[in-house]
């Protein structure tokens, strides 16, 4: 398995280094990169990992002056992000999906939240606008501005942004996500045993918790549109739920509910600030017992 590294970026002082794994998804990754260049307040380093790239992505990135890594086959998210990290220059590392469009000043809002906190032991997420379904930490769906680059209603989305902002929410755990490079190095980035990537995000959060991070903040006015292109349907999935339990001794749902206090369908999702240790309640103990029964029997 060969990974090739191609540093091209000239800006020596980017605010963020933005990691974007992509796998033969050229129209979306082009729009993602264009939105970062157009809608960011600050100057950032973009680092792509090109999986395969035979759809034209590899030829395109060579022309862009963007740092990138490349593998002839799909490595999945974990290895791809770890490879791209080796080329990063900024203190703040952002991981984003290739099927996302960042909205104006998305980065300015994240920087403001970081400056407000004043320390580097945090994990923050921007807020997704999704075209279908509902989940915690997202602008309440549906807000369908298109499911492809061809039918993307960009102008309409930008006009609606003021009414799409939500309050900051508790339990940042998915991309676009940001952490300080010190923390990335401390936890070793993504755990490659979760390749190609199912439940690698909860694992990142649990590793951060293990090294003392207690500030998991979703920034409600840092907005991105998520096309939900479902590249995940092309891969053979790892059993991330079981792997998470075997590694940490609890289910990811238990971790979300009792540690991060991130409730998928709970209206009480307001950002709570610095978290404490989970309450050793009877409900917590019962949930851990149920986890063990479910995953071992």
N, C-alpha and C positions, 0 to 999 in steps of 0.2 A: 504494500500500500504506500504509494509515493505521494507526498504533498509538496508542491512547488510554491515558492515564495517570491512575490514580485513587488517590492516597495517602489512607489513612484511619487508619493505625495511630498510636496515641497514645503508646506506650512509647518514651521517648527514649533508653533505654540497654539495648537487647537484646544478648544475648551473641552469638547467630547471626542473620544474615539468611538465611532459607531460601527458595531459588528453586524454584518448582514450575510447570513448564509443563504445561498440560492441554488436551486436545482432546476435548470431548464424552464425558467419562468420569466423569460426576457421582458415581455410587456410590463409585468408588474414591477420587476426590480428597476427597470428604467424609470417608471413613474415614481417609485419610492425614492430613488436617488435624486431625481429632479425636484421632488417636493422638499427634500432636505436642503438642497442648494437654494431653492427659491424662498422657502418659508422659515428658515432658521434666522434668528436674530444674531447669533454668534457664528464664528468660523469653526468648522469641525473637520476632523479626519474621518473619512469613510473607508472602511476596510471590508471588502467582499470576500466570501469564500465561494468559488465557483465549483459546484459539483457537476461533473460531466461537461456542461456548457456547449454541447453540440447543437443546440437550438439557435446559436448565434451569440449567446451570452459571453463566451470567451473572446470572440472577435471584438464584440462591443466594448468590453471592459479594457482591452488593450489600447483602445483609442481614447479613453476617458481621462487618463492621468490619475486614476484611482488606485490606491494600494489594493492588492488582492493576493489571495492564495488560491491554489488550484489542485484538484484531484480528478483523475480520469473517471472515477466512479463516485457514487453518492456516499459520503461518509456519515451523513446525519448531522444533527445540530451540535452535539457535544464536541466531537472532534473538530468540526468546522469552526466553531467559536474559539476553541482553544488554539487552533492554528492561526486564526486572524489576530488573536490577542498578541501573538509574538511580534506583530508589526505595529502595535499601537504606540502612540506618543503622548496622549493626554492623561491627565490624572483621573478623569472620570470616564468610565467604560459603560457604553450604552449597547444593549442588545435589542435588535428590532427585527421583525419578520419582513420578508421581501414583499409581502402583499399588503403593506401598510402605506398610507399617505399621511405625512405629518402636516398638521395645520399650522397656520402662521403663529409664530412666537411660542411654539411648543417647548422649545429649549429654554427660552427666557423664563418661562414659568417654573421649569425644573431647577434652573440656577437660583431663582428667587427662593425656592423651598430649601435648597441646600444652604444658601447663605443665611437664611432664617435660623436653621438648626445650628450651624456653626461648627460642626464636627464631622468626621468622616465615617463614623460607624452607623451607616444607614443603608437602607435599600428602598428606593423609590420607584414607582411606576407612573407613566403617563396614563391617560384614560382613553379607552377605546370607544369609538362610535361604531356599533355593529349593525348590520342590515337585517339581522334576524335573531330570534331568541332573546333571552334575558339571562344575565349573570351578574354576580357581584362585581363592583368596581367598573362597570361599563355604563355609558349613557343608556338609559332605559330604551330598549329596542321596541319596535323596529324603527330604524332611521335608514332607510334604503336609498343610498345615493348611487347605486349601480353595483353590479357584481363582476364587471370587467372594465378594462381600460377603455374599451370602445363605447360603453354606455355610462361611463362615470360622469355624474352631474356635479362637476367641481364647483362651478359658479354658485349653484344652489346650496351646496354644502357650506361654502364660505359665507354666504349671506345668512345662513341659519346658525352660525357658530355662537353668537351671543346667547342664544336660548338653549344651547346644548351643554354649556358649562354646568358642572355639578359640584357640590361641596367635596372637599377632600375626604377620602374614604380610607378605611382601615384595612391593612393586610396586603400591601403590594406584593405581588407574586408572579407577574407575567409581563411579557414585553409589551411596549417598550419599557425596559427596566434599566436602572442606573445604579452603579456602585463605584466606590473609589477603588483605584487599582491596588491599593494596599490590601484591601479585603479580597480582591480577586486572587492576588498572590497567596494570601493567607489560607484561603480555602481550596486553592488549586483549580479555580475555574469550574467548568462543567465536569461532572463525573462520567467518564467514558463508559462505565459499566451500564449506564442508562441509554446507550446508543441503540437505535438512532435518535432517541430523545424523549420518549413518552415519560412524563413525570420527572424530567430533569429540572423543571422550574421549581416544583416543591422541594426537590432535593437541594437546590441552591439555597433556598430560604432556610431549610433545616440546618445546613452547614453554617450559614451565617448566624443562625440562632446559637449554634454550638460554640461560636467564637465570641459571643457576647452582644451581637446586634439585637436591638430591641425597638428600633424605629423603622417600621414598615408602612410607609405613607404613599397612598395613591393621590396624585396631584390632579384635582378635578378640573382645572382650567388648562392643563396641558393635554391637548386633544389630538388624536390620530384617527383616521378612518381605516377600518379593517375590512378588506374585501372578502375575507374568509374564502380564499381560493381553494383551500383544502388540498394542498400538495401532500398532506399527510396521508391521503387515500392511496398514494402510490407506493408507500413503503410497507415493509413487513414490520409490524409494531412489536416492540418489546413489552413484556408484562410489567409496566412501570408501577402499578398499584402494589403488586406482590413484592417487587424489588424494594420499594420504599419501606414497606412493613418489615421485610427481612433485615434491612439495613438499620432502621431506626427503632424498631420494636413497637411502633404505632402506625396507624393508617394515616395517609395524607389528609383525609377528612378530619380525623381527630386533631392532627397538627394545626390545620386551618382553624377549626372551631375553638380549641382550647389554648393554643399558643398565639397564633396570629390574630385570632378573633375576626377572621374573614368568613362571613356567612354568605353563601352563594345567593340565597333568596331571602335574606333577612333585611328588613327595611332599616334596622338600627345598625347602619354600616359606617357611621360618622367616624372620622379619624380620631383616635383616642390618645395620640402622643406616644410617649415612651411606655412600653409594655413591661409588666412584671412577669414573674414566673406563673405558670398556670395554677389555678386554684385546685388543690387536691380534694375536690368535692366528690360526693358519691356518684354524681353523674359522670365525672371524669374517670373514676375508677371502673364504673360499669362499662363505659365505652371502651376502655382498654381491654377489659375481659372479652367483650364482644369481638373486638379486633382479633384477638388471639384465636378465638373459636373459628372465626370466619377464615383466617388465613392459614391456620395450621390443620384444621379439620375439614 
